Amino acid sequence: MDPIFIIGIAFLVLASSIGFYVVYHKEVVMKPLILKESAEIEAASCDDIKKKHEAWAVLGAIQL
């Protein structure tokens, strides 16, 4: 086998493992966080949401 084919196969294996990790991270880490945050938003009152947004605006202004 030519070395270029071996290098090509190595890149394909590397790319597929990176793709697998991205999908795994989305399903295992991000999905529960999104569900938790959406449940908190549904349970919160309008005043709670307004306070949270104001706090984020203050943090954003501090970082500028």
ZAMAR-541372 format. One line per 4 residues: number of its first residue (from 1); for each residue x, y, z of N, C-alpha, C, O. Coordinates in Angstrom, 2 decimals. Last residue first. Example, Ala and Ser with C-alpha at 12.3 -4.5 7.8 and 13.67 -1.06 7.14 Angstrom:
2> 12.85/-2.25/7.08/13.67/-1.06/7.14/12.90/0.03/7.87/13.41/1.14/8.04 ~ 13.19/-5.69/7.80/12.30/-4.50/7.80/13.20/-3.30/7.80/14.24/-3.32/8.46 .
This chain:
64> -17.03/44.66/28.44/-16.65/45.61/27.40/-15.61/46.52/27.95/-15.14/47.41/27.24 ~ -17.64/43.34/30.77/-16.62/42.76/29.91/-16.19/43.71/28.80/-15.09/43.57/28.26 ~ -19.71/44.88/31.79/-18.43/44.84/32.52/-17.32/44.32/31.61/-16.19/44.80/31.67 ~ -21.75/44.34/30.03/-21.22/45.69/30.06/-19.86/45.73/30.78/-18.98/46.52/30.43 .
60> -22.24/41.65/30.67/-21.78/42.01/29.32/-21.18/43.39/29.28/-20.20/43.61/28.57 ~ -23.18/41.94/33.27/-21.95/41.19/33.02/-21.37/41.51/31.65/-20.16/41.62/31.49 ~ -25.54/43.35/32.69/-24.50/43.97/33.52/-23.17/43.27/33.31/-22.13/43.93/33.18 ~ -26.91/41.44/31.22/-26.56/42.71/30.58/-25.46/43.42/31.36/-24.56/44.01/30.77 .
56> -27.29/39.45/33.13/-26.42/39.16/31.98/-26.01/40.45/31.28/-24.89/40.54/30.78 ~ -29.05/40.86/34.79/-27.76/40.43/35.32/-26.80/40.11/34.18/-25.62/40.47/34.25 ~ -31.21/41.15/33.07/-30.51/42.35/33.54/-29.13/41.99/34.09/-28.17/42.72/33.89 ~ -31.97/38.49/32.81/-31.48/39.21/31.64/-30.73/40.48/32.04/-29.73/40.83/31.42 .
52> -32.80/37.99/35.45/-31.71/37.21/34.86/-31.12/37.93/33.65/-29.90/37.97/33.49 ~ -34.94/39.77/35.71/-33.76/39.94/36.56/-32.56/39.19/35.98/-31.43/39.69/36.02 ~ -36.71/38.64/33.83/-36.21/40.00/33.62/-34.95/40.25/34.46/-34.00/40.85/33.98 ~ -37.24/36.19/35.04/-36.56/36.21/33.74/-35.97/37.60/33.47/-34.86/37.71/32.94 .
48> -38.56/37.09/37.34/-37.33/36.31/37.45/-36.53/36.34/36.15/-35.31/36.50/36.16 ~ -40.81/38.34/36.21/-39.84/39.14/36.97/-38.51/38.41/37.11/-37.44/39.02/37.02 ~ -42.19/36.20/35.10/-41.64/37.23/34.21/-40.59/38.07/34.94/-39.59/38.46/34.34 ~ -41.16/33.16/36.75/-42.10/34.23/36.47/-41.42/35.26/35.57/-40.22/35.19/35.32 .
44> -40.29/29.82/35.72/-39.97/31.15/36.26/-41.07/32.15/35.92/-41.80/32.00/34.94 ~ -40.85/27.50/34.42/-41.29/27.61/35.80/-41.10/29.01/36.37/-41.69/29.35/37.40 ~ -39.69/27.87/31.92/-41.14/27.65/32.00/-41.65/27.85/33.42/-42.77/28.32/33.61 ~ -37.03/28.08/32.69/-37.69/29.23/32.07/-39.20/29.08/32.15/-39.91/30.05/32.42 .
40> -36.52/25.51/33.62/-36.40/26.65/34.54/-37.11/27.87/33.98/-37.75/28.61/34.73 ~ -36.87/24.08/31.26/-37.78/23.83/32.38/-37.72/24.97/33.40/-38.75/25.35/33.97 ~ -34.72/25.08/29.80/-36.07/25.35/29.31/-37.10/25.09/30.41/-38.11/25.79/30.48 ~ -32.59/24.08/31.36/-32.79/25.52/31.24/-34.19/25.85/30.74/-34.80/26.81/31.22 .
36> -32.94/21.32/31.01/-32.99/21.90/32.35/-33.27/23.39/32.27/-34.08/23.91/33.04 ~ -32.58/21.09/28.23/-33.86/20.70/28.83/-34.02/21.30/30.22/-35.11/21.75/30.58 ~ -29.91/21.94/28.06/-30.96/22.69/27.36/-32.32/22.36/27.95/-33.14/23.26/28.16 ~ -28.63/19.95/29.55/-28.56/21.35/29.97/-29.65/22.19/29.33/-30.25/23.04/29.98 .
32> -29.19/17.63/28.05/-29.74/17.78/29.40/-29.69/19.22/29.90/-30.59/19.66/30.61 ~ -27.75/18.43/25.61/-29.19/18.19/25.62/-29.78/18.27/27.03/-30.81/18.93/27.20 ~ -24.97/18.61/26.26/-25.76/19.80/25.93/-27.27/19.58/26.05/-27.99/20.45/26.54 ~ -24.09/15.94/26.94/-23.83/17.11/27.78/-24.81/18.24/27.51/-25.43/18.76/28.44 .
28> -25.06/14.01/25.16/-24.85/13.66/26.56/-24.72/14.90/27.45/-25.18/14.89/28.59 ~ -25.36/15.20/22.59/-26.42/14.37/23.17/-26.27/14.18/24.67/-27.27/14.18/25.39 ~ -22.98/16.65/22.19/-24.29/17.28/22.03/-25.38/16.50/22.75/-26.22/17.08/23.43 ~ -21.03/14.69/22.59/-21.09/15.86/23.49/-22.44/16.54/23.40/-22.99/16.97/24.42 .
24> -21.61/13.00/20.41/-21.69/12.50/21.78/-21.83/13.66/22.76/-22.67/13.61/23.66 ~ -21.04/14.70/18.26/-22.40/14.18/18.44/-22.60/13.68/19.87/-23.64/13.92/20.47 ~ -18.28/15.10/18.75/-19.20/16.24/18.67/-20.64/15.78/18.90/-21.37/16.40/19.66 ~ -17.26/12.49/18.61/-17.19/13.23/19.87/-18.15/14.41/19.87/-18.77/14.69/20.89 .
20> -17.72/11.87/15.91/-18.39/11.09/16.95/-18.39/11.86/18.26/-19.41/11.88/18.96 ~ -15.95/13.71/14.72/-17.40/13.80/14.48/-18.19/13.04/15.53/-19.23/13.52/15.99 ~ -13.54/12.64/15.63/-13.92/14.01/16.03/-15.42/14.20/15.84/-16.09/14.78/16.70 ~ -13.63/10.18/14.32/-13.62/10.21/15.79/-13.98/11.60/16.31/-14.65/11.72/17.33 .
16> -13.59/10.98/11.66/-14.78/10.29/12.17/-14.80/10.28/13.70/-15.87/10.37/14.30 ~ -11.03/12.13/11.52/-12.23/12.95/11.28/-13.48/12.28/11.83/-14.34/12.94/12.41 ~ -9.41/9.86/12.02/-9.37/11.02/12.90/-10.62/11.87/12.75/-11.21/12.29/13.75 ~ -10.08/8.28/9.82/-10.32/7.77/11.17/-10.35/8.93/12.16/-11.21/8.99/13.03 .
12> -9.18/9.96/7.76/-10.58/9.56/7.83/-10.95/9.06/9.22/-12.02/9.38/9.74 ~ -6.43/10.06/8.33/-7.24/11.28/8.41/-8.72/10.96/8.49/-9.45/11.63/9.21 ~ -5.76/7.37/7.86/-5.56/7.94/9.20/-6.39/9.22/9.37/-6.99/9.43/10.42 ~ -6.31/7.19/5.13/-7.11/6.39/6.08/-6.97/6.94/7.49/-7.95/6.98/8.23 .
8> -4.28/8.90/4.20/-5.70/9.19/3.95/-6.60/8.44/4.91/-7.56/9.01/5.44 ~ -1.99/7.51/4.97/-2.25/8.85/5.54/-3.72/9.22/5.36/-4.33/9.78/6.27 ~ -2.34/5.27/3.35/-2.30/5.10/4.80/-2.57/6.44/5.50/-3.30/6.49/6.49 ~ -2.19/6.44/0.87/-3.43/5.78/1.27/-3.49/5.59/2.78/-4.54/5.73/3.41 .
4> 0.43/7.33/0.87/-0.64/8.33/0.76/-1.99/7.72/1.17/-2.83/8.41/1.75 ~ 2.02/5.02/0.86/1.90/5.81/2.09/0.77/6.84/2.05/0.20/7.17/3.09 ~ 0.45/2.21/-0.75/1.19/3.46/-0.80/1.01/4.24/0.49/-0.02/4.13/1.15 ~ 0.84/-1.18/0.00/0.00/0.00/0.00/0.88/1.24/0.00/1.91/1.30/0.67 .
